Amino acid sequence: MNKHIKKISIILSAVILIVILANIPNILAHAKLYSFENNKKVETETKVVTFNEIFDILTQQRELEGELKNSTKYSLIGDEVRKGIDEASGYERYLAENKQIKSIKIRIPITTYKDNEKTIEFISGKGKMLEIFKNRK
């Protein structure tokens, strides 16, 4: 009877070890997200941007999101970057659809997170449009 219990406990231990090892990437990503949530700094910036400028900013942010999503540790932070892109892309669409507008003045939240390996900075929300400058050709 003791041999059967010993075999079952060895098999059970092996299964538990395999499950833990299989979840290490997920555990690392959640640990990094926890660190991000507790150590990020959010500041509000006011900028005047043209269509090309906001397009370039959001393109860089899309590249950052892709880089983070493809990493083991930072994949869940990539989701946060994506949320910021989704919210701020309204300005890009607005300028693309209104050709007569030269630029807009916006107040937007910028999130910065630093750890020993990486500095991540991105627009983290929609913010507010403050002013419109017309006469774009």
Helices and strands as residue ranges (DSSP letters): H 2-22, H 24-39, E 41-49, H 51-69, H 75-97, E 101-114, E 119-123, E 128-134
